[in-house]
Amino acid sequence: MPGVVPHYKAFRRKLLRDKAHIAPLQLLGRIEDLLTKEFASSILVNSKWKTLPLLNVGMSGDKRRIDVALISGDISERVNKNALRIWAFVELKYLRNKHRIGEANAQDELEPTFRSLHTQLKRLNVSNFAGYPVRLRAGIGDTYGLVFASYVHRASATNTPDAFVKRIQEAARNHGFQTHNFKSPKLYPIYSDVPVQILGATYKVSLFSGLWRLAGEACCECDTE
């Protein structure tokens, strides 16, 4: 059964295929919720329906809520939570250089987003979460952070996303993040400079992503990007 890293890579390929649909939405505002649901759909297909991605998981007695909990098991006879297990937790974050068309810079969201993510990626040492048994595949309890960065600019402008991406990576390093298979937090382009025409204007839209964890935490399914 594929782990989180293969699912992440499959999702990147899906977003690249769907760029004509996704890129225009980046001009309209935050699309974190859309990406979360698209990620869940990709996992269902990529796992051949053998992994159930439950969204916004948690109960009042749990330490925190999780964006995506990946569950496997067999309920062919009857629904029984004890026949299932959570094998990974994933938190999604969406960063952007602009709020919406014509609105202000959104890069002031960076620090509060990373403070929140640092808390969310701390090890969750539990044997049961939301009523499901927990047996994580990634070492001793890592939660993955799936981070997206959206960059939008006028087609006539000469600026590039390089400085934006560099700023994110530097801030992420200061908050103790690293890529799942590197000691530094990296963002990789999914697509770049996709032209979008809206209200008589042409924009160029780029999307980047990284699969991060907290530095120093174990990861048993890491491989190269």
C-alpha positions, 0 to 999 in steps of 0.5 A, a space after each residue: 500500500 502506498 505511503 504518504 510520500 507516493 500519495 503526495 507525488 501522485 497528487 502533484 501530478 494530478 494538480 499539474 494535469 488539472 492546472 487549467 482548472 486550479 490556476 484560475 481559482 488561485 486568483 479568487 482567494 484561499 483554496 486550501 479546502 479545495 486542495 484538501 478535498 482534491 488530495 483526499 480524492 487522489 488518495 482514494 484513486 491512487 490507493 485503489 480505494 484501500 485507504 480512507 482519507 478522513 477529513 477534519 478528524 478529532 473529538 472533544 477529548 482528543 488533543 487536536 483536530 487533524 486535517 487528514 487522517 489516513 485509515 486502512 482496514 477491512 469493514 467488508 463484514 460490518 463497520 467496526 473501528 477496531 478493524 481499522 487503523 490510522 496510519 498517517 496524519 497530514 496537515 495542509 497549509 496554503 500560502 499566497 503572495 496576494 489575497 485576491 485580484 486587486 487586494 493587498 499583499 498576503 505575505 503577512 500570513 506567513 508567520 502566524 501560519 507557520 506558528 500554527 503548523 509547528 504546533 500541528 506537526 508535533 508528535 501525537 503520541 496516542 494509541 487511539 484518535 477519534 475512536 480509531 486505533 493508531 499505528 503510524 507508519 512514519 517512525 514514532 509519530 510524525 505528522 506530515 505538513 503538506 504546504 502549498 504556495 500560490 504566486 500570482 502576478 500580472 503577465 506584464 510584470 517582470 517579477 518572478 516567484 523566486 523571492 517569495 519562495 525563498 522567503 517562505 523557505 527561510 521562514 520555514 527553516 526558522 520554525 524548525 521545518 524540513 522536507 521529508 527527505 532533506 534537512 531544509 524545507 523545500 518548495 517544488 514547482 507544480 506548474 509555473 506561469 499558467 496564463 489566466 485571463 479575467 476581466 480583460 486582464 492576463 495574469 500568470 499563476 504558479 503553484 509550489 508544494 512541499 511535504 514537510 515535517 519537524 526537524 529531528 523527527 523520524 521518518 521511515 518512508 522517505 525517498 527522493 523528491 
